Amino acid sequence: MSSQMVVDILRQALMMTFWASLPILAIGFIAGVLLSLVQIVTSMQDSAFSAVPRLAVFLFGLVLLLPWMLNKLVFYTISLFGDLGRYAR
């Protein structure tokens, strides 16, 4: 296995991780911005007010997007193991 193949495998793994986690991170970012705006408008600075809804949104997003994320990761793993003979040379 050449060093270029190793770099390619690592690049694909990092890109798959990025694309699989991007929707959850975007949901968390949007929820954080909206909750911060609500806190600014209402002048409420309670830490539980920002943490509990944000965690609930993360959980809802994870439950909603988990089948899609698993499908992407399973497809990547199958394609990686399918090319295992090419990497073993």
Phi, psi and chi 1 to 4 in degrees:
 res  aa     phi    psi   chi1   chi2   chi3   chi4
   1 MET       -  128.6  176.2 -175.5  -66.3      -
   2 SER   -84.1  164.8   68.4      -      -      -
   3 SER   -66.8  -29.5   61.2      -      -      -
   4 GLN   -65.9  -36.9 -177.7   61.4   32.3      -
   5 MET   -66.3  -39.7  -68.9  177.7  101.4      -
   6 VAL   -63.8  -44.7  172.6      -      -      -
   7 VAL   -61.7  -40.2  169.5      -      -      -
   8 ASP   -65.0  -42.7 -170.2   42.1      -      -
   9 ILE   -63.8  -44.0  -68.5  170.4      -      -
  10 LEU   -65.7  -39.1  -72.6  174.8      -      -
  11 ARG   -63.4  -44.1 -175.8 -172.3   61.0   78.6
  12 GLN   -63.3  -39.8  -72.7  175.9   -5.2      -
  13 ALA   -65.6  -42.2      -      -      -      -
  14 LEU   -67.4  -39.7  -70.3  174.0      -      -
  15 MET   -67.1  -37.4  -70.8  -57.7  -67.6      -
  16 MET   -65.4  -40.9  179.6   56.2   59.0      -
  17 THR   -63.1  -42.3  -55.6      -      -      -
  18 PHE   -61.4  -50.6  171.6   74.1      -      -
  19 TRP   -69.7  -29.6  -72.1  113.1      -      -
  20 ALA   -74.8  -32.0      -      -      -      -
  21 SER   -92.6  -13.5   64.4      -      -      -
  22 LEU   -58.5  -44.8 -175.1   64.7      -      -
  23 PRO   -62.5  -40.0  -21.8   31.2      -      -
  24 ILE   -66.6  -41.4  -64.5  -66.3      -      -
  25 LEU   -65.0  -38.3  -67.1  174.4      -      -
  26 ALA   -66.6  -41.0      -      -      -      -
  27 ILE   -61.6  -44.4  -71.9  171.1      -      -
  28 GLY   -63.9  -39.4      -      -      -      -
  29 PHE   -64.0  -46.6  176.2   73.6      -      -
  30 ILE   -64.3  -42.4  -67.9  168.5      -      -
  31 ALA   -63.4  -40.9      -      -      -      -
  32 GLY   -63.4  -42.7      -      -      -      -
  33 VAL   -65.6  -44.4  168.0      -      -      -
  34 LEU   -64.6  -42.5  -69.3  176.9      -      -
  35 LEU   -66.9  -35.2  -73.9  170.1      -      -
  36 SER   -65.6  -39.9  -65.3      -      -      -
  37 LEU   -63.9  -41.5  -72.8  174.8      -      -
  38 VAL   -63.5  -40.4  168.6      -      -      -
  39 GLN   -65.2  -38.2  -79.2 -175.6  -30.1      -
  40 ILE   -67.1  -43.4  -69.8  169.6      -      -
  41 VAL   -67.4  -41.5  168.9      -      -      -
  42 THR   -91.4   -4.8   61.7      -      -      -
  43 SER    55.9   32.4  -62.8      -      -      -
  44 MET   -98.2  120.0 -178.6 -174.6  -68.2      -
  45 GLN  -113.9   32.7  -63.1  -59.1  -37.5      -
  46 ASP   -78.3  130.5 -172.9   18.2      -      -
  47 SER   -70.9  -30.4   63.2      -      -      -
  48 ALA   -68.1  -30.0      -      -      -      -
  49 PHE   -65.6  -31.2  178.3   71.6      -      -
  50 SER   -89.6  -30.4   66.9      -      -      -
  51 ALA   -80.1  -45.5      -      -      -      -
  52 VAL   -66.4  -49.0  172.6      -      -      -
  53 PRO   -64.0  -35.6  -20.4   30.7      -      -
  54 ARG   -64.4  -42.7 -167.6  173.9  -60.4  150.8
  55 LEU   -65.0  -37.7  -72.4  174.0      -      -
  56 ALA   -64.8  -39.5      -      -      -      -
  57 VAL   -67.0  -41.5  168.4      -      -      -
  58 PHE   -59.4  -45.5  -94.2  115.7      -      -
  59 LEU   -63.2  -44.7 -180.0   63.5      -      -
  60 PHE   -61.9  -44.0  178.2   72.6      -      -
  61 GLY   -64.0  -39.3      -      -      -      -
  62 LEU   -66.4  -43.5 -173.1   62.7      -      -
  63 VAL   -64.0  -38.7  167.1      -      -      -
  64 LEU   -71.2  -38.8 -174.0   67.6      -      -
  65 LEU   -99.1   -4.1  -67.4  171.3      -      -
  66 LEU   -60.1  -42.8 -169.8   62.2      -      -
  67 PRO   -60.4  -40.1  -22.7   31.7      -      -
  68 TRP   -65.5  -43.8  175.3   79.1      -      -
  69 MET   -63.9  -43.3  -68.0  167.2   64.5      -
  70 LEU   -64.7  -38.2  -76.4  175.7      -      -
  71 ASN   -62.5  -44.5 -172.4   21.1      -      -
  72 LYS   -62.8  -44.5  -65.2  -76.3  -83.0 -176.8
  73 LEU   -69.4  -37.9  -68.2  174.2      -      -
  74 VAL   -66.4  -42.0  165.2      -      -      -
  75 PHE   -61.7  -42.0  177.8   74.8      -      -
  76 TYR   -64.4  -43.1  171.6   72.6      -      -
  77 THR   -65.2  -41.4  -55.7      -      -      -
  78 ILE   -64.0  -41.2  -71.4  171.5      -      -
  79 SER   -68.9  -34.2   67.0      -      -      -
  80 LEU   -67.8  -45.5 -177.3   65.8      -      -
  81 PHE   -70.9  -27.4  -74.0  154.0      -      -
  82 GLY   -66.9  -30.7      -      -      -      -
  83 ASP   -94.9   12.4  -69.9  -20.5      -      -
  84 LEU   -62.6  -35.2 -160.9   57.7      -      -
  85 GLY   -63.4  -34.6      -      -      -      -
  86 ARG   -71.3  -33.1 -176.1  172.6   63.9  119.1
  87 TYR   -79.0  -22.5  -60.2  137.0      -      -
  88 ALA   -79.6   -8.9      -      -      -      -
  89 ARG   -69.4      -  -67.4 -176.1 -161.7  170.3
